[in-house]
Amino acid sequence: GAVIGVNVRFQYEDSFDRARVIGVADNARATFEGMPGLRFKFFTLDESARLANNFYVWDSKEAALEFFSDELRQRVTDLYGVAPTIEYVGEFSPK
């Protein structure tokens, strides 16, 4: 069936702390292992652009929407030190 991708970007202005961002991502990894509805999670870091990006693939839009609650947005804002931009990338069928 179709799955949905979600991009969660953290764009820093001048307070980019590479060690902090990687530490947060590493600590969060265990949280996502075995999470219902989540197929994949990838983390990328573009230091020159001061951009951290998490890409998720969920079984359904419902699972994704349930996960990205206001509470979660607030929690990751506190952790990363900057509010995320959350973008739903549309449904697609994995090959």
N, C-alpha and C positions, 0 to 999 in steps of 0.2 A: 504493500500500500504506500500511499504518499506520506512523506515526512516533511517537517518544516525546519528551516534553518533560522537561527537567531544570532545576530551580531551584537555583542555588547562591548562598546568602545569606551575607553577612558582616555580623554584628551587632556594632557597637562599643559599648563601655560609655562611656568618657570620653576615649579616646585617638584620637578620630576626626580624621584629617588628610585633608581633602578633596583637596588637591593630590597627596598620596601615592596615594590611591585612584584618582584619575583617571589619574595617571601610570602606575600598574600596568596599568590597563585599556587605555590607549593602547598601551603597550609589548607587551601580549599580543595585540593585534589581528592582527598579522602571522602569529603562530603558528597562528591558526585559519583563515586564508585557504587555501582549497583542501584542507582536511583531509578525508580520506575518511570518509564516513558522516555528516558534519555538514552539516545544511541551513542553519540560521540560528543566530546568536548575538546576543543583545541585552544591553546593559548599562544598568542604571538605578541612580540614586543618589537616596536620600531623606535629605537632610541633617538635617531636623528629627528623623527617627527614627534617625539615625546608622546607616543601613542601605545597604549596597551589594548589588546583586542582578544576577547573570548568569543569563540564561535561554537554554538551548540547545534546539534541535530536532535530533534524530538520526534517521537512517534506521531504526535498530533498537535494541532494548534492549541487545543484545550490544555494539554499537558504543559505546554510552554507558557501559556497565559497564567495558569495556576501557579507556576513556579515564580514568574517575574512579578510578584506582588509589590505593593507599595512598601511593605516591611522589608522585603529583600532589597529593593532599590536603596532604601535608607541604610541598610546594613553594609552594602558594598560601597556606598558613598563614604561611610565612616572608615571602612577598611582601606580603600584606595586613596582617600583624601580628595576625591573629585567625583562628581556625579556622572553616572554612565549615560551614554546614548544607546537606547535599545531599539534595534531595527529588525523587523520580521522579514525574512528574505523570501517568503513564499513557499508554497508546497511543491515538492518535486519527488519523483520516483527514483530511488537509488538503483543503480545498475547492478 
